[in-house]
């Protein structure tokens, strides 16, 4: 059985881009008769705000989405909050460390950026790590106040994306040895998502195309931990007229703002679906109505540019 998931971070209200990814992940699972899991990625305590998780779940339900497992409904793979799953991350770190796959790193982000040999890498993790701490002697107590990095082997990492096709990335050249545990002892995103998806039996990961380069790094971790990797489907992003990710500055609104303005949820789901070929402009259809329409081959591979007029029509009475 297909097991899909959506994993928001409770750092703000859900905007249209988040909502479209959630809708497509839900449609992918439901159209295959699979199960849909909602997991909350709340490890970044500095950005998490009280009440946002509950508000996000409420927005998703308003949109017409449901889930079989999650923090509010439970399930066989609970807990569904990453902040309560740290034992699994610690066990994975201990295993990889024992196998010599990790090393402590004392560098700050500023020091990494200042390294003359550090070309720019993926935007989500800043410049490529030049390996400053890779070969430092590891004495007693080393790593207690340090980040832990994964030793990335040289070479390209290929995988098949269900929408984007066959892809290859070079993690060693693009990102270098990446952080799997921060200096404060908290597991980094790349590790936590791998451990959780494997532990929850997730078979298909539907997420934004901005995470394509992360997939190569995550596949290295799946292999290092002896875990089965899911299939991936990276969906295109919603962009503003300037080519940047759709955001507040473009006039984008959150689902909460649309609700407060009296916009019916069927209009929002249809608008989101129309941006990826699953509905006609101007339609108003409930999420359930879209399930039989879903097919991966109908989705666009390229990002969708949204102009101000389209957003105004969405909000119109």
N, C-alpha and C positions, 0 to 999 in steps of 0.2 A: 504494500500500500504506500502511495505517495504521502510523505509528511513534509509539508511546507511550513514556513514561519515568517513572521514579521517581528522585528526587534527594535522598537524605538528607544531613544534615550529621553528621559523625562527632564529635558532642559528648556522646554518651551512648549507652546501650543503647536499642534500639527498644521503645517501649511500645505498648499496644493501639491507641491512636489512629493512630500512624504505621503500624502493621501493617495496619489496615483500609484506609487510603488506598493503601498499596502493593498490597494484594490487589485493590482495585477498579481501580487503574490497570492491573495485570497482566491481570485478567479482561477489561477493555475491549479491550486489544490482542489477547489470545489469542482471544477470541470472534469477532473480525473477521479472524482469520488474519494479523494484523500482526506487526511486530517490536517487541520490548520492550528499552529501553535503560536501563541503570543508570548514573547519573552522580553523582559524589560532590561535594557543595558544601562544600569545605574552605577557603574563602577567609578565614574568620574565625579566624586562627591563635591568637588569644587564648583561644578556647573549644574548639578542636579538641584531642583527646587521643590519644596514640599507642595503637594497637591497637583503637580503636573501629570504624574502617572495616571491618577484617577481621571483628570480632565482629558487626557489623550484617549483613554479607553472609552470614555463617554462619547468623544467625537467620532471614534471609529464605529461605535454602535449606531450613532445617528446616521452615519454614512450607509449603514445597512450591512456592515461586516460582523461576523461572529467568529468565535474560535472554540476549539474543542478542549484546549488546555491553556492555562495562563495563570497569572498571579491571583486573579479574582475567582477563578473556577476550579483551580487545582489541576491534578492530573498525575499520571504515573511517573513523571520525571521531575516532579517538584523538588526544590523551589524554582520558580520562574523569574526570580529577581537575581541578577548577577551578583549583587552585593551579598547574597546568602549562599553563594556557590564557591566560595574561595577555597574550600578544602580540595576540590577537584583541580583547581589551577595550581595549588601548591604541590599536589601529587605529580602533576605533569612536569612542573619545573624541577622537582627533585629527580625524576626519572631522566630528564634530558641532561641535567647537570652531572649526574652520576656517569653518564655516557660521554662526557666531555664535549657536549654540544653547546654549552653556555659559558660565558665568562663575565666577570664583574666589570662594569664601566663607570668611571667616576667623572666623565666629561659632562659639561653642561651643554645645553643647546647652543649657547653663544660660542663656546669653544669649538664645537663641531662646525658651526657656520663660518668661523674664522680660519679654519684649516685651509691652507692654500690648495691642497689637493682634493677639496671637497666640491665636486660639481653638483649642480642642483638635481635632486631626485624627486620622487613623487611628492606632490604638494601636501599630502596628508601627514607626512613625517619630516618635512623640511629637507635640508640638504643631505646628500649621500654621506653615510658615516665612513670616515677614512680608515677606520681600524686602529685608532690610537691606542686603545687598551687591549687589543686582541692578544698580544704576546707578552703582556706584563706578567711577571712572576706572581703566583697566587699564594700568599702566605696565610697563616692562621687568621680566621675571622674575616677574610676577604669577602666582600660582597654584602656585608651586613648593612652598609650605608651607601650601597651602589645600586645602579640599575643592572639588570642582567640582559645580555644580548645573545642572540642566537647566531652561531657561526654559519653563515650562508656559504654553501659550496659554490664554486664557479660553474658557469654553464647556464644555458637557457632552460626555462621551465614551460612546457607546452600543455595545453588543455583544450577541451572542446566545450565551447559555450553554446547552449541550446538555441540562442538567437544570433550571437555574433560569429559563430563558426569556430574554426581552429585558430588559436591564438598562441603567441609565444612572448614571454617576457624574460628578462635577465635580472633577477633580483640582486645578484652580487654587484652588477654594474649600476643598476638604477637606485638601489636603496642601501646596499651594503649590509653589514650585520645589523639586524634590527632589534629593538627593545621588546622583550617579552615580559619583563617585570620592571616597573618603575622604581625610582629611588625610595619612594614611600612604601614599598612592599606590595603595591597593588598590581595585579596582573594587567598587562597591556591588552589593547583591543585585539591584536592579531592572535594572541594566545587564547584569550577568553572565548572568542567566537568559535574557534576550532574545538576546544574542549566541550563547550556547551552543545554545539550542533551534533557532535559525535555522541555525547551522552544522551541527548534527546532523540536520537535516531532520525535526525533530519535527512531526508533523501534528496531534496531539491531546495536550493537557495535562490530566491528571486530577489534581486536588489539592484540599486542604481549602477549605471555604467561607470560612475566615478570610482568604483571599488574594483575595477578590473585588475589593476596592477597589484592590489592586495591579495588577489586570488593566488597568484604565483607564490607569494610568501606563505600563505596559509597552507598550500599544498605541501610545501617543505615541512611544515609542522605536523600535518597529518601523517606524513611518511615517517618522520622522526619518532612519533608517538605510536606508530603501528595502528592508526585509526583509519576507518574507511572514509573516504572523502565523498561528499554529496555531488550531485550534478549542479551546474550553475547556469543561471539565466540572468544576464545583466541587461536591464531595460534602459532605454535612453532617458535622458534627463529633460526636464522642462526648463527652457532658457528664456531670458528676457531679450528685448530687441538688441541689447549690446553684446549678446553672446554669452553672458555670464549666467550662472544658475539663478532661476527665478527667485526673487526675494522681495522683501518689503519695499525696497527702493523702486521696484518696478510697478508698484501698486498691487502686488500680490497680497492676498489676505489669508488669514487662518480660517480653519473650519469653524472655529468659535465665532469669528466675525461674520461669516456667512450665515450661521445659525441665528445670530442676533439680528441680522438684517432681514430675516424672514425668508431666505432663499430655501426652497424645498430640497431635501437631500437627493431626490431623484434627478433634479437638474444638475447637481454637482457631480453625481456619479456618471451621468450621461456626458457631461462636459469633459470630465477626465477621460472617459472611454473614447470620446470623439478625437482626442489628441493622439490616440494610438490605434485608430482604425476599427474600433469596436462599436461605435455608435455614430449616428448622423448628427451634424450640427443642428442644434435646436431641439433635439429629442429630450424627453424627460423619462428616464427608465430607472427602476429600482435595481440595486446591485444583483439581486437574485435573477432578474430578467437577463442580465448579461452573461450568466454562467454558460448557457449553451452556445453563445456567440464566441466564446474565447477559443483562440487557437494561436499557438506561438507564431506560426507562419504569417498571421495577419499583423503582427506587431512591426512597427518600423525599427530599423537598426540605428537610424540617426536621431539625434536630439530634436525636440520640437521647440520652435521659437514661438513665444506667445507675445502678442502685441497688447497695448493698453486697451484697444477696442474690444478684444476678446474677453478681457477681464471685466470690462464694463458691462458687456452683454450678459455675462454670468451673474453679475450683481443686480441687473435691472429688475424692477418689480414685475 
